[in-house]
């Protein structure tokens, strides 16, 4: 534990937590309410390889009661120490995670993540997917919160179609790239282009 | 890392963190009037919260929750890279910041001076406070004496 508590591990938190986390939380709400609309958030500077947006989301949403899963190369000592220091969130395997962070290929297979139960559909995981690019083009989105159609670069449209088919169950996703974040809740339909 | 000396003994550190946590905020401020120009980077701004204090009946029974107490915590880093943590009693953010600074400096070559000027007076005063309170309590203790009434015979 002592080795993880290095100076780099501990830096990069919010300077002004009440205001920065409130702004980031509002942006996260907007992102989920308007799927496909890209928000810019910041405030946290997580250790590599995590992006600013993913780190800010974690500082805002995670705490001691929300187990976090780090997938692939996000599962490094620096990041484990950073999340533990700043959020006190327990780090768990994918099956037990409330939040999961990583690149799309590292998060697969998605069947590992909780999709809720018919009585409690909210007991589902939220994936924070690190994207190489995040732009308003590519797959066509429709559904609640989208006026006509929205477009968003998705890692795998079929996976999100399958997830929407589980509705009201299914996971929710944030797509992050640098300081940009877009929401993709389970209610969003991904249409054929 | 330049200023750090021999690795800190965790037990020793536990003791001085405890002394800082229980110290009166204004007394710590008196002993450390000007914060030395270390210009620390605040890693975690002082924040107020509560912790559950646990007790054991007779110090040996099963643990139970005694109640919550207010604490303030802070973490900072000196320019040399040494990190100091503090969890202190009460709601004083200055107290938490100062205690974290002392914790960090105690891991550097200023440890001996700080121990002499800050920690030992605080520890001494804490011991005095405890003793005074124990003496006051002891003075009010009532001893009951029962005269032999003769039933035993």
Contacts between the chains, C-beta under 8 A, distances in Angstrom:
chain1	res1	chain2	res2	distance
A	5	B	83	6.7
A	7	B	77	5.4
A	7	B	81	4.9
A	7	B	83	6.1
A	10	B	43	4.4
A	10	B	44	7.6
A	10	B	75	6.3
A	10	B	77	6.9
A	10	B	83	6.1
A	11	B	41	7.2
A	11	B	43	5.9
A	11	B	77	7.3
A	13	B	43	6.5
A	13	B	44	6.1
A	15	B	42	8.0
A	15	B	45	7.3
A	16	B	45	7.4
A	17	B	45	6.5
A	17	B	47	7.2
A	85	B	44	7.7
A	85	B	75	7.8
A	86	B	44	7.6
